[in-house]
Amino acid sequence: MTGLFKEGLGYHFDRHILNSSGITGFPEAQFEMVRLGIGLYGIAGKAAEEPYLKPVSSLKATVSQVKKLKKGDSLGYGRAYIAPEDRTIAVISLGYADGFRRSLSNGVGEVAIHGKRFPVVGRVCMDMTMVDITGSAVAEGDEVEVFGSHISLYELARKMDTIPYEVLTSISQRVKRVYLME
């Protein structure tokens, strides 16, 4: 059929049917072109394909405040978190208006600080998120990894019940982009 189209139109045209997942899964079907799509960012359609690609992005925030909670103190909308004992909480400068979904509230989501994971406590707010840093040396101004080398984009997407592509495209314009050349 392709031959009939080429003959009828009188010129050759390039064909493509493969997206990022198809490139690694069906190399025999690459024709003249492929649509790299999310693969350009080092993300495969399926986490199992990740060894073929190296993710090139990360999402980071900052610890904007460290607070002590006493046993029984609450935080967040609707008092969604009540401290079971004395706790130390870090307020992170990232919320659902930035693309960090509310579904990550109360222990579903985690962030990494100094390479260690800390659970989200309370509800994710519009402009901030709180994490339990009890027993750590985390301080105001410390860098917080939302996804990157310690928490994969695939893991975050699973916890958000979505795909990596949606996580990346949901990061709002409020979030500063920093481009690094290696």
C-alpha positions, -999 to 999 in steps of 0.1 A, spaced: 0 0 0 29 24 8 42 18 -27 8 28 -42 8 60 -22 44 68 -33 35 61 -69 3 80 -69 18 111 -52 49 110 -73 74 114 -45 90 95 -16 79 103 19 94 92 52 75 68 74 75 63 112 54 43 136 76 41 167 76 61 199 103 59 226 91 24 238 89 11 203 124 21 195 139 -3 220 111 -29 218 107 -32 180 139 -21 163 130 -39 131 100 -15 126 120 17 126 115 26 89 130 60 80 123 78 112 113 74 148 96 97 173 119 98 203 95 118 226 101 112 263 132 91 254 149 124 247 148 129 285 162 95 292 128 80 302 114 49 287 78 40 284 82 12 309 105 11 339 118 -23 327 134 -5 297 152 20 319 187 3 315 187 15 279 184 51 289 198 75 315 174 101 329 186 136 324 163 155 347 156 159 384 133 179 405 146 197 435 133 220 462 147 236 493 141 232 531 125 266 539 119 260 576 125 234 603 99 231 632 95 210 663 62 193 670 52 180 704 33 148 709 -3 155 699 5 186 678 -11 187 644 -2 202 611 -16 207 576 -51 212 563 -77 194 584 -51 185 610 -43 156 587 -12 147 607 -11 144 645 24 138 659 24 104 677 54 116 697 78 146 695 89 151 659 110 174 638 94 186 606 110 202 575 88 225 554 97 221 517 93 248 491 72 227 468 34 220 466 6 209 444 7 242 424 42 231 414 32 196 403 37 177 436 2 161 439 -19 161 470 -22 123 466 14 121 480 1 133 514 5 116 547 32 90 541 25 82 504 52 105 491 88 108 501 117 131 494 154 127 497 177 150 517 214 143 519 206 110 502 182 98 529 145 94 524 119 112 545 81 107 544 56 134 537 34 142 567 1 160 566 -15 171 534 6 185 505 -3 223 504 -4 246 474 31 260 480 47 237 505 50 202 517 60 189 552 83 160 558 93 142 590 131 146 595 132 135 631 167 124 642 185 139 612 208 169 607 186 185 580 187 223 582 170 252 565 184 258 531 192 221 524 185 208 490 156 184 486 153 158 459 118 150 447 130 128 419 165 122 407 193 99 418 177 86 450 140 86 440 133 76 404 108 94 383 92 59 377 87 55 415 72 89 419 49 83 389 37 50 404 29 67 438 10 93 418 -9 66 399 3 80 366 31 78 340 65 96 340 54 117 311 25 132 331 48 139 361 72 158 339 46 178 320 28 186 353 57 206 367 44 241 366 60 272 351 66 284 387 94 259 391 127 274 380 145 254 353 183 251 356 201 236 326 235 220 331 261 212 305 285 183 311 
